[in-house]
């Protein structure tokens, strides 16, 4: 009897044990909790007046405030103690959607008693909460290990949600939308300039960089000098490079017949285009050479044994196998150029940087955001789409 009792006692189930907090969930949960104590919105009597902070329960109706608080607390609990990635994705995503809608509700409520020229903008708490939730969502997606098509689907769903919020007018009372309404025509024109510079310089870099990459892959003697020169260009600060190009391009415009007629000038899009092109060469050349170097020698020998010439091997075998690495260079260049194009506004190159620098000059935060947020969105979209395309290719590594 005693022996049996001892056996039962030793094999009994242990009591309830609280799971260890997640390593990423703990700091992000703490950041989200801290964000709740900070202002959700800021109210200004006019465009450049000092902002008046509005906390969670000052900025929202009680129902919305409690709903957002409940969502944040649920997210903190999930981030700390829940392990299944699907739940870790769903709860922060729903809370982020609630936060995005709530900031529009806050703007409408605060604007109801304000003058027509009053402004309501997201506060520090909104940005910190959005950052913490975005990190948690990204971590959950990584843990799910989705395929490229699923990643594109998640991105499309997020883009559709933001588009729906914009189309339905949920954010119309926000100050950044007020800035947009005052600069709508300019916004789309500068957006077109931004895309022309980013994608145009990318196309030129592909046209020049891929052949140079092939050349240095086949000639070790040229590889060192070319890569060293391109690396040196990368060390030049962007503003300095834009400035250095003003004098030679001004000379070309003044002395070369027809140059000014096709848009070559000391300031404007021409120096911006040339600078972006120069910055783009190193990633394209280096990735092309690296991709070709990664092609197995046995594959090229087999192609040669089948009677393919050097050119045929390059086009039919080596470049297709190197394409994932080359496209990685394209992704690096495109994301880099979308960001650098912002600085081109300093020399009259246009783009979303026009609003950034106008806002800095006028101390208008909303005007700065009108240029900065589309730039960030474009860079993020380019990275997500190209990453998925690279993963779909047959030669991509899992």
N, C-alpha and C positions, 0 to 999 in steps of 0.2 A: 504493500500500500504506500509506504513512504517513498519507495523507489519510483513508483508510478507518479506520485505527486510531484516529485522532483523533476521527472521528465516533462510532465505537462507544464510545470512552471518555467523550465528552461526553453521550451519551444513556443511559449505564448507570444502573441503579436505585440510589438512595442507600441507605446502610446503615440499620439499624433505629434509629428515633428514638422515645424515650419520650414519650408524649403529655403535654401540659401538664396539671397537676392541675386538677381542677374547682374553681371559685371557692367554691362552697358546700361541696363535699365535703372540701376541705382543713381548714377549721376544725371541721366536724362530725366528721371522722375523727380529728383531734387530740383533740377532746373525748371521743370514744369511747375512744381509747387511754388518756387520762388517767383515765377512769372505771374502767377495768380495774385500775388501781393503787389505787383507793380501796376501802373496805369494801363488800362486796356485801350483808352482813346485819349486824344488831346484835342482841346477846343481852342480856337483862336478867333478873336473878333474880326480879324481881316487876314489877308494873305501873309503878311510879314510880322504880325503882332506876336508877342510872346505867348507860348502855348500854356493852357491851363490843364493840368492832368485830371483825368477822370478814372477812378478805380472801377473794378468790376461791377459793383452794385450801384455806382453813380452813373455808369455809362450805359447800362442795360436795364430794361424792365425786369422786375423781380423773377418772372418765370424764366426768361432767357438767362439771367445771371445764375440761377440755381441749376438750370439745365447744363450750362457750360461748366459750372463747378462740378456737377456730378460726372460729366464726361471726362473732365481732367482727373478726378479722383479715381475713376475706373481705369483710366489709362495708366496712372501711376501704379495701381495694384497689378495690372497685367504686366507692365514693364518690369516690375520687381519679381513676381512670383509665378507667372504663367510661362510655360515652355513651348506649347504648340505654336509654330510660326503663323498659322492661319489666324489664330486669335490675336496674336501679337500684331498682325497686320490690320485686321478688321477694326479693332477698338480704337487705336490711334487715328486711323483713316477717318472713321466716323466723327471723332472728336475734332479733327482738323477741319472737316467739312462744316461742323457746327460752329467752329471758330470763325471760318470765312464768312458764313452767313451772319453770324452775330455782329461782326464789325460793321456790316451794312445796316443792321438794325440799330446799332449804337449811333451811327452817323445820322440816321433819320430822326432818332429821338432827340439828340442834342441840337440838331438844326431846326427843330420844330419851334423853339423859342428864340432862335437867333436871327440876325439880319441876313439879308440875301448874300452879303459878301463875307459872312462868317465861314470858317473852314473847320472841318473835323478830319483828323488823320489818325491812323493806327498808332497806338502808344507803344512804349517799350515792352510792356507785358505781352502785347499781341505778337511782336516780332520774336521775342524769346520763346514764347509758347509755340509759335509756328516752327521755329528752328528745332526745338526739342521733339516735337511731333514728327517732323520730317526725318530726323535722324532715326527715330524709332521705326518709322515706316520703311525707311531704306534698309535698316538692319533686318527687319522681318522679311523683306523681299529677298535679301541675300541668303537668309536661312532657308527660305523655301526653294532656293536654287531653280528658279523658273527658266524655261527655255527662252530663246530670243523672241519668238512670236508672243508668248505670254507677257514678256516684259513690254513689248510694244503695245499689247492690249491694255496693260495697267497704265502705261503712259497716256494712251488715247483716252481711257476712262477719266484720268485726272484732268486732261486738257478739256474734255467735254464738260466736266463739272464746272471748271472755271469759266468756260465759254457760256454755259447756261446761267451762271451767276451774273455775268456781264450783260447778257442779252435780256434777262428778266428785269434788269435795273436795280438789283439788290445793292449794288455799290454806287449808285448814281449820286448819293449825297456825300460821298467821300471826296476829300479835297483833290486827290490825284485825278479823279474823273472830271472835276471842275477845271483843272489845268488842261486836261485832254480836250474838253469841249472848246476851250479858248484857243487851242493850237491844233485842231483836228487836221486841217489841210497840211500844215507844216509837218505834223507827226508822220503822216503817210509818205510825204515827199522825202523826209529825212530817213525814214525807214527804208525806202527804195534805194537811197544812196548808200545806206549801211550795207544792205545786201549786195549791191553792185561791187562795193569795195571788197567785202569779205569773200564772196564767191568768185569775183573776177580775178583777184590776186591768187586764190586757190587754183583756179584753172590754169593761170600762167605758171604757177609753181609746179603743177603736175606736168605741163607740157615741157618745161625745162628740167625739172628735177628727176623725172624718171629716166630720160636718156643719160643724164650725168651720173645717176646711180648705176646704170648699166655699164657706163664707161669705167667708173672706178672699181666696179666688181671685176672687170676683166683686166684692169691695169693697176697693180699694186703701187707702181711708181707714181701714179697720179693721185692715188687715194689719200695719202697724208696731206699734201699741199692743199687739195680742194677742201677736204673736211676741216682743216685748220683755218682756212680762209672763211668758210661759212660759219664756223664756231666763233671766230673773231667778230663777225657781223652781229651775232646773237648777243654779244656782250655790250654792244652800244645801246644806251637807253633810248627808248622809242622817241621821246621828244627831241633828243639830240640828233637822232637820225633824220627825223622830219626836217629839222632845221638845217642840217648839212646838205640836204637835197635842194633847198630853195635856190641857192646860187647857181649850181650847174643847170638846173631846169629852167631858170630864168634866162640864162645864156642861150640855151637851146631854143627857147621860145622866141628870143630876139634875133637869132642869127640863122636858124634853120628854116628855110621856106616851108610854109604850110604847117609848122609845128603848133603855132598858137591856134590855128583853125581847128585842129583835132583835139584841143583841150590841154595841151602841154603848157604849163605855166609854173612859176615859182611857188605859188600857193594854190590851194584847191585840191582836187582829187588826184592830180598827177603825182605830186610828191608822196601823198598818202599811199597811192597804189604801188609805187616803186618800193617804198619802205616795207609795206606788207609783203610784197613779192620777195624781197631780200630776206626778211625774217622767215618766210615759208620754205626757203630752199633747203636749209639744213635737215629738218624732219623728213622732207620728201626724198632727198638724196640718200640720207643715212638709212632710212627704212627700206628704200628700194635695194640698196646694196646688201643690207642685212637679210632681206627676204630671199634674194637670189643666192646668197651664201648658205642659206638654210636648206636649199634644195639638195637632196641626197645625191652624192656622186654616182651611185649605182643607177639612179633614175636617168641621169643625163647620159651615162654610158650605154644604157639600154636603148635610149632614143638614138644615139649615134650608131649603135649596132643595127638599128632598123633602117639606116640610110638617111636619116634627117640631117640636113645641113645645120651649121651653127645658128643661122638666122631662124630656121624652122624650129630648132630646139628651144630657142629663146621665146618665140611667139606661142608655140603650141604646148610646151612643157614647163619651162622655167618660170615665165611670168604668171601663168595660172596658179602654179604652186606657191609662188611668192605673193599672190594677191592679198591674202589676209594681213600680212605684215605691211604691205604697201598701203592698204586701206587704213591701217592703224596710223600711219603717217598722215593720211588725209584727215582723219579725225582730229589728230593733234593740231594740224594746221588750221582747220576750219574753226575749232573752238578758240584757238589762239587769236586768229584774225578777227573773229566776232568781237572779242574783248578789246584788241588793240585798235580796231576801227573807231572806238569811242574817242581815243586821243586825237584822231585825225581832225576832229572839229577845231582843234587849236590852230590849225593852219588853213582853215576854210574847206576842209574835206567833206564836211557834212556828216550825216549819220546821227544816231541817237545821242552822241556826245554833245551835240549842239545844245540839247536841253540840260544836260549835266552841267556844262560850263556856264550857261545862262543862269541856271539855278544857283550855282556857287556865287556868281557875281551879284545876284539879287537877294541872296540869303533866303531863297525860296526852296525849302526842302521838297515840297511836292513836285516842283519842276525838275529837281534832281532825280527823283524817283521815276518820273515820266520817261526819262532817258535810260536810267539804270535798270529798271525792272524788265523792259523788253529785251535788253541786251543779255541779261542773265537767262531769261526764258529761251532766247534763241540759242545760246551756247549750250544750255542743258538739253534742249530738243535735239540739237545736232549730235551731241555726245551719245544720247540714248539710241537714236535711230542708227547711227553708224556702228555703234557697238553691236546692235542686233544684226545688222547686215554682215558684219565681220564674222559673227558666230554662226550664221547660216551657211557661210561658204564651206565647201567640202574640206579644204585644207586647214580650217581653223582648229585650234586645240581646244579640247573640252575644258 
